[in-house]
Amino acid sequence: MRLIRLAATPAAFFLPSRSKHVTAGKLALISMVVTVFFLFTAGNNLPGGSLDFIAWAEAIVRGTTLPPHVASRDIGFPLLYILAGFPWSHSFVGITLILASFAVLIPVLVYWSLVRTSRTIAFYMGVVCIISLSPMTYMKFFFHDQAYMFFGLLAVALLIDFLWCGHFRTLYLFTLAALAISFTRPAGNLMFPVLMIIAYVTVRGPIRHYLACALIFVLVTGAYQWHRYEIFDMRNRPSIPSGMGMQMFYSMYLYLGDFGYQLSPDLGPNTKHLLDKLQQGLQPDVRESAIIKRALIDTPPDFMEKHVYSFTPQGLVEKIMTAPNEEYYMILKYVDPAPNDLFLLKITTEIARSHPWYVIQYAARNLWHAVFDPGYASTRYNVQGYHKTGIDFVPGVQSLGVRSADWVAAYGSRAEREMAYFPLKTKSQAVQDFFHELETFWRVHFSKYVWITSAPIAIAWIGAFAGALCWIIPQTGLCQGLKRTGVDTLMGPLITASAFLLYEDLATALFSQPVYRYFHMTEPLRLVIGGFGLAFAIGMLSFVWRTKIAQTPLWRLGQAGLAPITAIQKYDLLDGYFGRRRAQWILLLVVVNACLFAWWTSSMIVHTWGPPPVGLID
């Protein structure tokens, strides 16, 4: 019997256990291994604009104010920098460990979102989440992406749990997670009321709990707005710092040429004023224009000569009006030395009012790509327009950013050495070869992964549509059959996850571009929806199995095929011991994770906290 248990336990590691918490722990352990591998190999990424978060954290600790351009960020990620101790240590080790912890937990949250539907589906969708590498992709990318992905999935998992069990303490936890979403990225500000309405319609119960959650959200959000008022010194500024106008004008301008439209003074007085100021600011020579010097400071000389300096002031204005691209947007943005966000918002309104069908056109195109075919954008330093871009394997890239490369020196030599250290280059050739083979496999097959995971999402939405119809006309024979598949119990959780995904993708479609980066941020959420789609499909097949195939030779063959799996699960040592000892299992996982993270931390200290490493940067 002991030999049977010893043989069954390794095999059972890749099967769902009979205990939910043991299964979740298995996913955490697998995720830890993959996470630590990338901690020891992936390059650090400090993209342009990422130092705004550090500046915010420093301003909170030092009691200083921030310049207006930082207003397009939010406080969530700076608070994580403070929690990581960066303002005092000036080390990226702490924030990396926090983001790595999120990476470990994301597959577990996928599992917990689906476990009440099917433990098997929940476990394997968690495994797919790990295999996709989405939890680890932005672990060393020092922007808000990883935190937003984690908090968004946490909020969805908590709300789905509330929809299943109806425990109001979970609703309060969801409210806290929704606040974390709202404070981490501006796009997260509007989801709380939508999800709260879904919760009330689905569960009902005493309304005082819903009102209390709404009050908590309003009060904390109000306190945050007061913080922004103080830290941006709004009482002494002529206009309220914000990034909304610039973000909305960005997408509204960028796609005009794709649909046969152009920027024109006829759109309205604010657009006319902008173009007039641009015309004046380019005089008498484009090459000497102060607008060009402040707007295109990092643009490559070849592009400048061909697409900027070769035009007269009037010719460049005409080009900017008729052939939008990223560089021309930067010129429009910096017509004034300090961009006026409200002014750009007014121009955006004039474009939308004059061409409402255009907004629908580009939003629908971008939404399709955001959901089913990502990787499209109008990129910088070219005039190609909207096109399919290449996919980046972020862990295999080391980047100090465009504008921030020199500024990291302001935080000391330790921060510089940590950012300059690419750990993969210190590893054995075998490890480097494995890393590059993994990168190649991921690049080649990622598009297939997108389409494969899109299929169950489509099935889930078909099921949701059928469920909605049955809610309207419940007495039909088709609806009676659908109810036996369990689709009515999936409706609330499915609508919750889908609402968040479509909100994210619609925000991307309207105000940004459907690049791979924004797709990666929604991958775990897509797997949750796909899991519901698989549950709906299996429910349909099970209904046929029970009514048409039960007690036939095929049924007996299916039972025989499941017997070995059942035996492995029965003799699993992990489940046999820890299934009744939840606290011990959790403690073991915490200790293992802490030891793995301590191992990486000690390696970072050895390589970056002493003299600068020699020969590590090509």
C-alpha positions, -999 to 999 in steps of 0.1 A, spaced: 0 0 0 29 24 8 44 17 -26 11 25 -43 8 58 -24 44 67 -33 37 60 -69 4 77 -70 15 110 -54 38 123 -82 11 115 -108 -16 131 -86 4 164 -86 -9 170 -121 -45 160 -112 -70 179 -92 -72 166 -56 -104 158 -37 -96 188 -14 -100 222 -29 -72 238 -8 -48 210 -17 -55 215 -54 -50 253 -51 -17 246 -33 -5 224 -61 -11 253 -85 8 276 -62 38 253 -61 39 249 -98 36 287 -102 64 292 -76 88 271 -97 81 290 -129 81 324 -111 115 317 -95 129 306 -128 121 340 -143 133 358 -113 167 343 -119 167 349 -157 144 377 -168 156 412 -176 144 443 -157 122 467 -176 119 504 -167 98 518 -195 94 555 -202 71 572 -176 77 545 -150 97 568 -128 65 588 -123 54 561 -99 87 564 -79 84 601 -79 49 598 -64 61 574 -37 90 598 -28 66 627 -27 43 610 -2 72 600 20 90 634 18 58 655 19 65 673 -14 43 680 -44 43 666 -79 44 682 -114 12 682 -135 24 655 -160 23 628 -133 -14 633 -129 -21 607 -156 -9 581 -131 -26 568 -100 -15 561 -64 -18 523 -63 16 514 -77 34 542 -57 19 527 -25 34 493 -35 68 511 -39 64 524 -3 54 490 10 85 476 -7 107 502 10 120 518 -21 120 554 -8 145 543 19 165 515 3 164 527 -34 164 490 -43 140 473 -68 142 440 -49 112 447 -27 89 457 -55 100 428 -76 91 404 -47 57 419 -44 50 415 -81 64 380 -80 40 372 -52 12 384 -75 25 360 -102 24 331 -78 -12 338 -68 -28 347 -102 -32 310 -113 -47 303 -79 -73 331 -84 -82 316 -118 -88 283 -100 -109 298 -72 -130 317 -97 -140 284 -113 -138 258 -86 -175 259 -77 -183 252 -114 -159 223 -119 -128 214 -99 -112 197 -129 -118 227 -152 -107 251 -125 -74 232 -120 -65 228 -157 -74 265 -165 -50 274 -137 -23 252 -153 -30 269 -187 -26 302 -170 9 292 -158 18 277 -192 8 309 -210 33 328 -188 9 357 -184 14 359 -146 52 362 -151 54 384 -182 52 417 -163 67 406 -131 99 426 -137 82 453 -157 81 483 -133 48 497 -144 13 492 -130 4 463 -154 11 433 -130 -6 450 -100 -37 459 -121 -39 423 -135 -38 409 -100 -62 433 -83 -87 430 -112 -86 392 -111 -89 393 -72 -120 415 -74 -136 392 -100 -128 361 -79 -142 376 -48 -174 388 -65 -179 354 -81 -175 338 -47 -201 362 -33 -225 353 -62 -221 316 -53 -223 317 -15 -240 350 -7 -217 358 23 -216 396 27 -181 396 42 -169 386 7 -188 416 -7 -169 439 16 -136 423 5 -146 428 -31 -151 465 -24 -116 468 -11 -102 449 -41 -123 473 -64 -107 503 -46 -73 487 -53 -82 484 -90 -94 520 -91 -62 533 -75 -38 513 -97 -48 524 -132 -72 551 -144 -91 526 -166 -103 508 -134 -124 537 -121 -158 528 -135 -161 491 -128 -173 491 -92 -209 504 -98 -214 480 -127 -202 450 -107 -222 461 -76 -254 462 -97 -247 427 -110 -241 415 -74 -274 430 -62 -295 417 -91 -281 382 -87 -280 377 -49 -303 404 -34 -305 402 4 -304 432 28 -297 464 8 -279 479 38 -248 459 29 -247 471 -7 -252 507 5 -224 503 31 -200 490 4 -210 519 -19 -204 544 10 -170 529 17 -161 532 -19 -173 568 -22 -155 579 11 -122 563 2 -124 577 -33 -132 611 -19 -102 609 4 -80 600 -26 -93 630 -46 -83 652 -16 -48 636 -17 -45 644 -54 -56 679 -48 -28 683 -22 0 665 -38 -5 682 -72 -8 716 -55 -41 722 -74 -50 754 -54 -20 771 -70 -24 759 -106 -45 776 -133 -61 742 -144 -66 708 -128 -39 684 -137 -53 653 -155 -44 629 -182 -79 622 -196 -79 649 -223 -45 638 -237 -55 601 -236 -88 607 -254 -73 631 -280 -45 605 -287 -68 578 -300 -93 602 -315 -66 619 -336 -45 588 -344 -71 569 -364 -86 597 -385 -67 588 -416 -76 551 -414 -113 559 -421 -109 588 -445 -112 617 -420 -88 645 -412 -81 672 -386 -97 705 -398 -103 739 -385 -140 734 -395 -144 709 -367 -148 737 -341 -132 767 -326 -108 748 -303 -94 727 -332 -90 759 -352 -72 776 -324 -48 746 -320 -40 746 -357 -35 783 -357 -11 781 -328 7 753 -345 11 773 -377 25 802 -357 48 781 -336 65 765 -367 75 799 -381 98 809 -396 115 775 -400 104 740 -389 140 730 -380 143 759 -355 108 756 -341 105 754 -303 75 731 -306 95 706 -326 124 707 -302 103 700 -271 79 675 -287 103 653 -307 134 653 -285 140 615 -288 128 610 -324 155 594 -347 173 619 -371 162 599 -402 126 603 -394 130 640 -386 148 647 -419 122 628 -440 89 635 -423 95 668 -404 123 690 -416 116 684 -452 83 704 -450 76 741 -449 56 752 -418 24 752 -439 33 718 -455 39 702 -421 6 715 -408 -12 700 -438 6 667 -433 -3 666 -396 -39 673 -405 -42 646 -432 -17 618 -422 -18 612 -384 9 593 -367 25 591 -332 51 618 -339 26 642 -352 4 636 -322 34 646 -300 37 678 -320 0 687 -314 3 677 -277 32 701 -272 20 731 -291 19 747 -257 50 741 -234 27 727 -208 -1 707 -224 -36 719 -214 -56 687 -208 -90 704 -207 -82 721 -241 -74 688 -257 -106 673 -243 -126 700 -260 -109 692 -293 -118 656 -288 -154 665 -282 -154 685 -314 -141 656 -335 -166 632 -319 -195 656 -325 -186 662 -361 -179 625 -369 -198 602 -346 -198 573 -370 -160 575 -370 -158 569 -333 -180 537 -337 -158 526 -367 -125 527 -350 -139 515 -316 -154 484 -333 -123 476 -352 -101 480 -322 -124 460 -300 -123 430 -323 -85 430 -322 -84 435 -285 -106 405 -279 -97 380 -307 -66 392 -326 -43 414 -306 -11 431 -316 -22 460 -338 -11 495 -334 2 527 -349 38 526 -337 63 554 -332 90 566 -355 72 556 -387 42 565 -409 29 530 -414 -3 537 -396 -24 509 -380 -7 476 -386 2 442 -371 32 446 -348 57 420 -337 53 403 -303 78 410 -276 88 383 -250 91 408 -222 111 386 -198 138 383 -225 142 421 -229 162 445 -207 151 481 -211 159 512 -192 132 531 -211 132 560 -235 132 590 -213 141 575 -180 174 558 -189 196 585 -173 172 595 -146 175 563 -126 209 576 -115 191 600 -92 182 571 -70 217 560 -64 243 534 -76 223 505 -61 193 512 -83 215 517 -113 233 484 -108 200 465 -103 186 479 -135 217 472 -154 220 436 -142 206 410 -166 207 378 -146 203 355 -176 237 364 -189 253 351 -157 237 316 -160 251 285 -177 249 281 -214 223 253 -209 200 276 -189 204 303 -216 196 278 -244 165 266 -225 154 302 -220 158 311 -257 140 279 -268 111 287 -245 110 322 -259 110 309 -295 82 284 -287 61 311 -270 65 335 -299 57 309 -325 26 295 -308 11 325 -291 -13 333 -319 -26 297 -318 -30 300 -280 -51 331 -286 -75 314 -310 -77 282 -290 -87 301 -258 -111 323 -278 -132 293 -287 -144 285 -252 -150 323 -246 -173 323 -277 -191 292 -263 -195 310 -229 -210 340 -245 -234 318 -266 -244 302 -234 -249 336 -217 -271 347 -247 -291 315 -245 -295 319 -207 -307 354 -212 -333 343 -237 -345 316 -213 -348 342 -186 -372 361 -209 -391 330 -222 -385 303 -196 -413 279 -206 -400 267 -239 -387 231 -243 -352 243 -253 -350 264 -221 -361 235 -199 -333 214 -214 -307 242 -210 -316 245 -173 -306 209 -168 -271 218 -181 -267 243 -153 -264 274 -175 -287 294 -152 -262 290 -123 -234 301 -145 -250 333 -156 -241 356 -127 -204 346 -125 -201 346 -163 -216 381 -167 -193 394 -140 -161 382 -156 -173 391 -191 -183 426 -180 -149 433 -166 -131 419 -197 -153 438 -222 -149 470 -201 -111 466 -203 -111 458 -240 -136 486 -248 -114 511 -229 -84 499 -249 -104 502 -281 -115 537 -274 -86 553 -257 -55 533 -266 -44 506 -290 -50 468 -290 -13 459 -285 -1 427 -269 6 445 -236 -31 452 -229 -40 417 -241 -16 401 -216 -32 421 -188 -65 403 -195 -53 368 -202 -62 353 -167 -96 368 -169 -101 353 -204 -92 319 -189 -119 323 -163 -145 331 -190 -132 302 -211 -136 279 -181 -172 289 -178 -175 282 -216 -161 247 -211 -184 241 -182 -214 250 -204 -202 228 -232 -196 199 -208 -230 205 -193 -246 201 -227 -226 169 -234 -233 155 -200 -270 160 -206 -268 140 -238 -246 114 -220 -271 110 -192 -302 108 -214 -288 89 -244 -257 70 -234 -262 60 -198 -260 23 -191 -248 15 -226 -214 -2 -234 -200 33 -242 -210 44 -207 -193 15 -191 -162 21 -211 -161 57 -199 -164 46 -163 -135 21 -168 -114 49 -183 -119 71 -152 -110 43 -127 -72 48 -128 -76 86 -123 -99 80 -93 -74 55 -79 -45 80 -82 -66 107 -65 -75 82 -37 -39 73 -28 -25 108 -31 -3 114 0 -6 152 -2 -44 150 -2 -44 122 24 -24 142 49 -31 179 41 -67 174 31 -76 175 68 -48 200 78 -55 232 59 -35 254 82 -4 232 79 -6 231 41 -9 269 39 21 273 63 42 249 42 34 268 11 43 301 27 76 287 40 86 272 6 77 304 -12 97 325 14 127 302 10 126 305 -28 123 343 -27 151 345 -1 173 325 -24 167 350 -53 171 380 -29 205 368 -17 216 364 -53 206 399 -62 224 413 -31 256 395 -41 254 406 -78 242 442 -74 248 456 -39 286 456 -42 309 469 -69 293 470 -104 294 436 -121 320 433 -149 312 421 -184 274 416 -179 262 442 -203 268 438 -241 
